[in-house]
Amino acid sequence: MFIGLDLGTSSLKAILIDASDRVLAEHSVALTVERPQDGWSEQSPESWCDAAREALRALAGKRDCSGLQGIGLAGHMHGATLVGADDRALRPCLLWNDTRAHAEAAEMDAAPAFRRITGNIVFPGFTAPKAEWVRRNEAEVFERTKKILLPKDYLRLYLTGEHASDMSDAAGTSWLDTGARDWSEELLAACHLTRDHMPRLVEGSGASGTMRAGLAAEVGLPQVPVAGGAGDNAAAAIGTGCVKDGAAFLSLGTSGVLFAANAGYRPDPDTAVHAFCHAVPDTWHQMGVILAATDALNWLSRLTGQSASALTADLGPLAAPGKPLFLPYLGGERTPHNDAAIRGQFLGLDHATDAQAATRAVLEGVAYAFADSRDALAATGTTISRALALGGGARSEHWLSVLATTLGFPLDVPAQGEFGAALGAARLGRMAATGEGAEIATPPAVARSIDPDPALADAFAEGHSRYRRAYQLLKDF
């Protein structure tokens, strides 16, 4: 048996699987995000520990876990968790979608060493600029900082007492030499840090420590190794078998990700495509990232007072895009614009625009943002021919039809799409415990495939062109 813990923005998910990847039990614990100012997004690290303890105890209560062999971790990336000498967080974690450090990010990105060594733009949401923001604005906190940990690695510290991280998650900090898979002392020094401030690095499939005896007894589990684990998207790739060169998935979660596995390291920071280490050795991946996917639909839900499921329930068959146009830049954008200041827009509204028309425009606008990421990936030489569809938004067949037709390739819906990152974490736990390799990261059974509608391809291509013109107008505004 193996456990996967997936620390998400809105919940922690835990699953227990057997050696055949059969899910034996699962449990979720809700988490809350605080937004004290515009562009800020924070979360209590202690809430992650409380959630993990509750979830592990729940799994042990649902099944006999005496045969447990390993635990793997996945988590939302880029968070800055500043830890003191007592291994407690000194302040709330600055999350991946916190953009307050845009000035610090621009300064770092202007220094050629950052792109050259990391292979990526320094985005405001990455860890390094947020740590620098703390240094400049909360000097007392920075002075007391002994370690800077990513969210899932703070959870690891609670589970094992170890300061460790894996290369896939570390690649999103702006401190990693991504090609060499090691911390860059040059970049750390540029940020007034040393290697001592960083956790040690292990591969995602390697063991990082053993569960603490006291905690294991408290939650009713045996002491087992805890894998290095992975950032959430790399973990989802392990869970969905996206390991071989060219394999891809599209994630419709709070944010949106277009992910492609690579056999080699392919950095091209000018495209704003992320080039990161994968969760298994000698493998990398690329991502186009948009900051608001289902988050855009949830925004419309709050605005209209209707649930997201109600808004998408009666959209009918796929049709050509309507006149309303939505740009989903509610908190800035990453790929391909790298613009923390830009904000969303509704255009082309008239007296006939109702909640249904607005919903269609939101779904289409997110699809056009994905098309921008597709084009950015293509500029690096990565072409996607089909992709798995993951995340809560993938439950909407209408939205998947919009996406497939806009992107021009089929989307496959896994039979167990809910457990992508958690399953990947559990598989990494299995690798760490048994010594097995990436061959166990097999693709899931596909429940159905959504093909592009060729009759509407030109209409959606024109919609994407309108979207890009609207972005340029908004940028110049």
C-alpha positions as CSV (number, residue, x, y, z in Angstrom):
1,M,0.0,0.0,0.0
2,F,1.1,3.6,-0.7
3,I,-0.3,7.0,0.3
4,G,-0.3,10.1,-1.9
5,L,-0.8,13.5,-0.3
6,D,-1.7,16.4,-2.7
7,L,-1.5,19.8,-1.0
8,G,-3.7,22.0,-3.2
9,T,-4.7,25.6,-2.8
10,S,-8.2,24.9,-1.7
11,S,-7.8,21.4,-0.1
12,L,-5.5,18.7,0.8
13,K,-6.3,15.4,-0.9
14,A,-5.1,12.0,0.4
15,I,-5.4,8.7,-1.3
16,L,-4.4,5.1,-0.4
17,I,-3.6,2.8,-3.3
18,D,-2.4,-0.7,-3.8
19,A,0.3,-2.0,-6.1
20,S,-2.2,-2.0,-9.0
21,D,-3.0,1.7,-8.5
22,R,-6.4,0.8,-7.2
23,V,-7.7,3.5,-4.9
24,L,-8.6,1.9,-1.6
25,A,-9.5,5.0,0.3
26,E,-9.5,8.8,0.0
27,H,-10.1,11.8,2.1
28,S,-10.0,15.6,1.5
29,V,-9.7,18.5,3.9
30,A,-10.7,22.0,2.9
31,L,-8.2,24.9,3.2
32,T,-8.7,28.6,3.1
33,V,-6.8,31.4,1.4
34,E,-6.4,34.9,2.7
35,R,-6.2,37.9,0.4
36,P,-5.4,40.9,2.7
37,Q,-4.6,43.2,-0.2
38,D,-5.1,43.3,-4.0
39,G,-2.6,40.9,-5.6
40,W,-1.8,39.2,-2.2
41,S,-2.5,35.5,-1.5
42,E,-1.5,33.8,1.7
43,Q,-2.1,30.6,3.6
44,S,-1.3,29.3,7.1
45,P,1.4,26.6,6.9
46,E,0.1,25.1,10.2
47,S,-3.3,24.5,8.4
48,W,-1.4,22.1,6.1
49,C,-0.1,20.1,9.0
50,D,-3.5,19.9,10.6
51,A,-5.1,18.8,7.3
52,A,-2.4,16.1,6.8
53,R,-2.9,14.7,10.3
54,E,-6.7,14.6,9.8
55,A,-6.4,13.0,6.3
56,L,-3.9,10.4,7.4
57,R,-5.9,9.5,10.5
58,A,-9.0,9.2,8.2
59,L,-7.3,6.8,5.8
60,A,-6.1,4.6,8.7
61,G,-9.7,4.6,10.0
62,K,-11.1,3.5,6.6
63,R,-8.7,0.7,5.8
64,D,-6.2,-1.5,7.5
65,C,-2.9,0.2,6.7
66,S,-0.5,-2.2,8.3
67,G,0.8,-3.0,4.9
68,L,1.7,0.6,4.1
69,Q,5.2,0.9,2.5
70,G,5.6,4.5,1.4
71,I,4.2,8.0,1.3
72,G,4.6,10.6,-1.5
73,L,4.0,14.3,-1.5
74,A,2.7,16.7,-4.2
75,G,1.9,20.4,-3.7
76,H,1.2,23.8,-5.1
77,M,4.5,25.3,-6.3
78,H,6.4,28.6,-5.8
79,G,5.1,29.3,-2.2
80,A,7.6,31.1,0.1
81,T,7.4,29.5,3.5
82,L,9.9,31.2,5.8
83,V,11.0,29.0,8.7
84,G,12.7,29.9,11.9
85,A,15.2,28.1,14.1
86,D,12.4,26.2,15.8
87,D,11.2,24.8,12.4
88,R,8.0,26.9,12.7
89,A,6.7,29.2,10.0
90,L,7.5,32.8,10.7
91,R,4.6,34.3,8.7
92,P,1.8,33.0,6.4
93,C,3.1,31.5,3.2
94,L,3.1,33.7,0.1
95,L,1.3,31.5,-2.4
96,W,1.9,30.9,-6.1
97,N,-0.7,33.4,-7.2
98,D,0.6,36.2,-4.9
99,T,1.9,38.9,-7.3
100,R,3.0,41.6,-4.7
101,A,6.7,41.0,-5.6
102,H,6.4,42.1,-9.3
103,A,9.0,44.9,-8.8
104,E,11.5,42.5,-7.2
105,A,10.8,39.9,-10.0
106,A,11.5,42.5,-12.7
107,E,14.8,43.5,-11.1
108,M,15.9,39.8,-10.9
109,D,14.8,39.1,-14.4
110,A,16.8,42.0,-15.7
111,A,19.9,40.3,-14.4
112,P,21.0,37.9,-17.2
113,A,22.2,35.2,-14.8
114,F,18.7,34.3,-13.7
115,R,17.4,33.4,-17.1
116,R,20.7,31.8,-18.1
117,I,20.9,29.5,-15.1
118,T,17.3,28.7,-14.4
119,G,16.1,28.6,-18.0
120,N,13.0,30.7,-17.0
121,I,11.7,34.2,-16.7
122,V,11.6,35.3,-13.0
123,F,7.9,35.6,-12.6
124,P,6.4,37.5,-9.7
125,G,4.7,34.4,-8.4
126,F,8.0,32.5,-8.1
127,T,9.7,32.0,-4.7
128,A,12.8,34.2,-5.0
129,P,11.2,37.6,-5.6
130,K,8.7,36.9,-2.8
131,A,11.6,36.2,-0.4
132,E,13.2,39.4,-1.5
133,W,10.0,41.3,-0.9
134,V,10.0,39.9,2.7
135,R,13.6,41.0,3.1
136,R,12.7,44.6,2.0
137,N,9.4,44.9,3.7
138,E,9.6,42.6,6.8
139,A,13.3,42.7,7.6
140,E,12.8,41.3,11.1
141,V,11.2,38.2,9.6
142,F,13.9,37.8,7.1
143,E,16.6,38.1,9.7
144,R,15.1,35.2,11.7
145,T,14.7,33.0,8.6
146,K,16.8,29.8,8.8
147,K,15.2,27.9,5.9
148,I,12.9,28.8,3.0
149,L,10.7,25.9,2.1
150,L,8.1,25.2,-0.6
151,P,4.6,24.3,0.7
152,K,4.8,20.5,0.4
153,D,8.3,20.6,1.9
154,Y,7.0,22.3,5.0
155,L,4.5,19.4,5.2
156,R,7.5,17.0,4.8
157,L,9.2,18.8,7.7
158,Y,6.1,18.1,9.8
159,L,6.0,14.5,8.7
160,T,9.7,13.6,8.9
161,G,11.6,16.4,10.6
162,E,13.7,16.7,7.4
163,H,14.5,19.8,5.4
164,A,14.4,18.5,1.9
165,S,12.9,19.2,-1.5
166,D,12.8,17.7,-5.0
167,M,14.1,19.1,-8.3
168,S,10.7,19.6,-10.0
169,D,9.4,21.8,-7.2
170,A,12.7,23.6,-6.7
171,A,12.8,24.5,-10.4
172,G,10.0,27.0,-9.7
173,T,12.0,29.0,-7.2
174,S,14.4,31.0,-9.5
175,W,17.3,29.6,-7.4
176,L,17.8,26.3,-9.2
177,D,20.3,25.5,-12.0
178,T,17.7,23.6,-13.9
179,G,20.0,21.8,-16.3
180,A,22.4,20.7,-13.5
181,R,19.5,19.9,-11.1
182,D,21.2,21.7,-8.2
183,W,20.9,25.0,-6.3
184,S,22.8,27.9,-7.9
185,E,25.1,29.5,-5.3
186,E,25.4,32.5,-7.6
187,L,21.7,33.1,-7.7
188,L,21.3,32.5,-3.9
189,A,24.1,35.1,-3.3
190,A,22.3,37.6,-5.5
191,C,19.3,37.2,-3.1
192,H,21.3,37.6,0.1
193,L,21.0,33.8,0.8
194,T,23.3,30.8,1.0
195,R,22.9,27.1,0.4
196,D,22.3,26.8,4.2
197,H,19.0,28.5,3.7
198,M,17.9,25.8,1.2
199,P,16.6,22.3,1.9
200,R,18.8,19.5,0.5
201,L,17.7,18.2,-2.9
202,V,16.5,14.6,-3.7
203,E,14.9,13.2,-6.8
204,G,11.1,13.0,-6.6
205,S,11.3,9.2,-6.7
206,G,14.0,9.0,-4.0
207,A,13.5,8.8,-0.2
208,S,13.7,12.0,1.7
209,G,13.2,10.7,5.2
210,T,11.0,8.5,7.4
211,M,7.8,9.4,9.1
212,R,8.3,10.5,12.7
213,A,7.5,7.7,15.2
214,G,5.3,9.8,17.3
215,L,3.2,11.1,14.4
216,A,2.9,7.6,12.9
217,A,1.5,6.3,16.2
218,E,-0.8,9.3,16.5
219,V,-2.4,8.7,13.1
220,G,-2.4,4.9,13.2
221,L,0.2,4.2,10.5
222,P,3.5,2.4,10.4
223,Q,6.7,4.3,10.1
224,V,7.5,4.4,6.3
225,P,9.8,6.3,4.0
226,V,8.5,9.6,2.5
227,A,9.5,10.3,-1.1
228,G,10.9,13.5,-2.5
229,G,7.6,14.0,-4.3
230,A,6.9,16.7,-6.8
231,G,5.3,20.0,-7.6
232,D,1.7,19.5,-8.3
233,N,1.9,19.5,-12.1
234,A,4.9,17.1,-12.2
235,A,3.1,14.9,-9.8
236,A,0.0,15.0,-12.0
237,A,2.2,14.0,-14.9
238,I,3.5,10.9,-13.0
239,G,-0.1,10.1,-12.1
240,T,-1.2,10.3,-15.7
241,G,1.8,8.7,-17.3
242,C,3.1,11.9,-18.9
243,V,6.8,11.0,-18.7
244,K,7.9,10.1,-22.2
245,D,8.9,12.9,-24.6
246,G,5.8,14.4,-26.2
247,A,3.3,13.2,-23.7
248,A,1.0,16.0,-22.6
249,F,-1.9,17.1,-20.4
250,L,-4.1,20.1,-19.9
251,S,-5.1,21.0,-16.4
252,L,-8.3,23.0,-15.8
253,G,-7.8,23.8,-12.1
254,T,-7.8,27.1,-10.3
255,S,-5.0,28.0,-12.7
256,G,-4.5,26.4,-16.1
257,V,-1.5,24.4,-17.3
258,L,-0.5,23.0,-20.7
259,F,2.2,20.4,-19.8
260,A,4.6,18.6,-22.1
261,A,7.2,16.0,-21.0
262,N,10.7,16.3,-22.5
263,A,13.5,13.8,-22.8
264,G,16.0,16.7,-22.6
265,Y,16.3,20.2,-21.2
266,R,14.7,22.8,-23.5
267,P,14.8,26.2,-22.0
268,D,13.4,29.2,-24.0
269,P,12.6,31.9,-21.4
270,D,11.6,34.5,-24.0
271,T,8.5,32.5,-24.7
272,A,7.4,32.7,-21.0
273,V,7.2,28.9,-21.1
274,H,8.3,27.2,-17.9
275,A,11.2,24.7,-18.4
276,F,11.4,22.6,-15.2
277,C,12.9,19.4,-14.0
278,H,10.5,16.4,-14.0
279,A,9.9,14.3,-10.9
280,V,12.1,11.4,-12.1
281,P,15.8,11.5,-13.0
282,D,17.2,12.8,-16.3
283,T,13.8,14.1,-17.4
284,W,12.4,17.6,-17.8
285,H,9.2,19.2,-18.8
286,Q,7.7,22.4,-20.2
287,M,4.5,24.2,-19.1
288,G,2.4,27.1,-20.4
289,V,0.7,28.5,-17.4
290,I,-2.4,30.8,-17.1
291,L,-3.3,32.2,-13.7
292,A,-7.1,32.0,-13.9
293,A,-8.9,28.9,-15.4
294,T,-11.7,27.6,-13.1
295,D,-10.9,30.7,-11.0
296,A,-12.4,32.8,-13.8
297,L,-15.6,30.7,-13.8
298,N,-15.7,30.9,-10.0
299,W,-15.4,34.7,-10.2
300,L,-18.4,34.8,-12.6
301,S,-20.2,32.6,-10.1
302,R,-19.7,35.1,-7.3
303,L,-20.7,38.0,-9.6
304,T,-23.9,36.3,-10.7
305,G,-24.9,34.5,-7.6
306,Q,-25.1,31.2,-9.5
307,S,-23.0,28.2,-8.9
308,A,-20.4,27.3,-11.5
309,S,-22.2,24.0,-12.1
310,A,-25.5,26.0,-12.7
311,L,-23.8,28.4,-15.1
312,T,-22.4,25.5,-17.2
313,A,-25.4,23.2,-17.0
314,D,-27.5,24.3,-19.9
315,L,-25.1,25.7,-22.5
316,G,-26.3,23.3,-25.2
317,P,-24.3,22.1,-28.1
318,L,-21.1,23.8,-29.2
319,A,-21.7,26.9,-31.3
320,A,-19.6,29.6,-32.8
321,P,-18.2,32.1,-30.3
322,G,-20.6,35.0,-29.5
323,K,-20.0,38.7,-29.5
324,P,-18.9,39.0,-25.9
325,L,-15.2,38.5,-25.3
326,F,-13.6,37.8,-22.0
327,L,-9.9,38.2,-21.1
328,P,-9.2,36.1,-17.9
329,Y,-6.4,38.2,-16.5
330,L,-8.0,38.6,-13.0
331,G,-4.6,38.6,-11.2
332,G,-2.1,39.1,-14.0
333,E,-0.9,36.5,-16.5
334,R,2.2,34.3,-17.0
335,T,2.4,32.6,-20.4
336,P,3.0,34.2,-22.8
337,H,2.7,37.8,-21.4
338,N,4.6,37.7,-18.1
339,D,2.4,40.7,-16.9
340,A,1.5,40.9,-13.2
341,A,-0.3,44.2,-13.6
342,I,-2.7,43.4,-16.4
343,R,-6.3,42.8,-15.4
344,G,-9.3,41.1,-17.0
345,Q,-11.9,42.6,-19.3
346,F,-15.3,41.9,-20.7
347,L,-15.8,43.4,-24.2
348,G,-18.6,43.4,-26.7
349,L,-21.5,43.5,-24.1
350,D,-24.9,44.6,-25.1
351,H,-28.5,44.5,-23.8
352,A,-28.9,40.9,-24.9
353,T,-25.9,39.7,-22.9
354,D,-27.1,37.4,-20.1
355,A,-25.5,35.0,-17.6
356,Q,-25.4,32.3,-20.2
357,A,-23.7,34.5,-22.8
358,A,-21.2,35.7,-20.2
359,T,-20.5,32.1,-19.2
360,R,-19.7,31.1,-22.8
361,A,-17.4,34.1,-23.1
362,V,-15.5,33.1,-19.9
363,L,-15.1,29.5,-21.1
364,E,-13.9,30.8,-24.5
365,G,-11.6,33.3,-23.0
366,V,-9.8,30.7,-21.0
367,A,-9.6,28.5,-24.1
368,Y,-7.9,31.4,-26.0
369,A,-5.5,31.8,-23.1
370,F,-4.6,28.1,-23.5
371,A,-4.1,28.7,-27.2
372,D,-1.6,31.4,-26.4
373,S,0.3,28.8,-24.4
374,R,0.0,26.3,-27.2
375,D,1.6,28.8,-29.6
376,A,4.4,29.6,-27.0
377,L,5.2,25.9,-26.7
378,A,5.3,25.5,-30.4
379,A,7.8,28.4,-30.6
380,T,10.2,26.2,-28.5
381,G,9.8,23.3,-30.9
382,T,7.2,21.4,-28.8
383,T,4.1,20.4,-30.7
384,I,1.2,18.7,-28.9
385,S,-0.9,16.2,-30.9
386,R,-3.3,15.2,-28.0
387,A,-3.5,15.7,-24.3
388,L,-5.2,14.3,-21.2
389,A,-7.7,16.7,-19.6
390,L,-7.4,17.0,-15.8
391,G,-8.9,19.2,-13.1
392,G,-12.3,20.2,-11.9
393,G,-13.1,22.1,-15.1
394,A,-12.7,18.9,-17.1
395,R,-16.1,17.7,-15.7
396,S,-17.7,20.2,-18.2
397,E,-17.9,18.5,-21.6
398,H,-18.9,21.8,-23.2
399,W,-15.8,23.4,-21.9
400,L,-13.6,20.5,-23.2
401,S,-15.3,20.9,-26.6
402,V,-14.5,24.6,-26.7
403,L,-10.9,23.8,-25.7
404,A,-10.4,20.9,-28.2
405,T,-11.8,23.0,-31.1
406,T,-9.7,26.1,-30.1
407,L,-6.5,24.1,-29.7
408,G,-7.0,21.8,-32.6
409,F,-6.2,18.5,-30.9
410,P,-8.2,15.9,-29.0
411,L,-8.6,15.9,-25.2
412,D,-8.7,12.5,-23.4
413,V,-10.6,12.4,-20.1
414,P,-9.1,9.9,-17.7
415,A,-11.4,7.5,-15.8
416,Q,-9.8,8.6,-12.5
417,G,-9.1,12.3,-13.3
418,E,-9.8,13.4,-9.8
419,F,-6.6,11.7,-8.5
420,G,-3.9,12.9,-10.9
421,A,-1.5,14.6,-8.6
422,A,-2.4,12.5,-5.5
423,L,-1.9,9.3,-7.6
424,G,1.4,10.6,-8.9
425,A,2.5,11.3,-5.3
426,A,1.5,7.8,-4.3
427,R,3.5,6.4,-7.2
428,L,6.5,8.4,-6.2
429,G,6.1,7.0,-2.7
430,R,6.1,3.5,-4.2
431,M,9.3,4.3,-6.2
432,A,11.0,5.5,-3.0
433,A,10.0,2.5,-1.0
434,T,10.6,-0.3,-3.6
435,G,13.3,1.1,-5.9
436,E,11.0,0.8,-9.0
437,G,11.4,3.4,-11.7
438,A,9.3,5.6,-14.0
439,E,8.0,2.5,-15.8
440,I,5.2,2.3,-13.2
441,A,4.0,5.7,-14.3
442,T,1.5,4.3,-16.9
443,P,-1.2,6.3,-18.5
444,P,-4.7,5.9,-17.1
445,A,-7.7,4.3,-18.7
446,V,-9.5,6.9,-20.8
447,A,-13.2,7.4,-20.1
448,R,-13.9,9.4,-23.3
449,S,-12.2,11.6,-25.9
450,I,-13.3,15.0,-27.0
451,D,-12.4,15.8,-30.6
452,P,-12.2,19.2,-32.2
453,D,-15.2,20.2,-34.3
454,P,-13.8,20.9,-37.8
455,A,-16.9,22.8,-38.8
456,L,-16.2,25.4,-36.1
457,A,-12.4,25.5,-36.2
458,D,-12.3,28.7,-38.3
459,A,-14.8,30.5,-36.0
460,F,-12.8,29.7,-32.9
461,A,-9.5,30.7,-34.7
462,E,-11.1,34.0,-35.5
463,G,-12.2,34.3,-31.8
464,H,-8.6,33.7,-30.8
465,S,-7.5,36.5,-33.2
466,R,-10.0,38.9,-31.7
467,Y,-8.8,37.9,-28.2
468,R,-5.2,38.7,-29.1
469,R,-6.1,42.1,-30.6
470,A,-8.1,42.8,-27.5
471,Y,-5.1,41.9,-25.3
472,Q,-2.9,44.4,-27.3
473,L,-5.5,47.1,-26.8
474,L,-5.7,46.4,-23.1
475,K,-1.9,46.4,-22.8
476,D,-1.7,49.8,-24.5
477,F,-4.6,51.2,-22.5
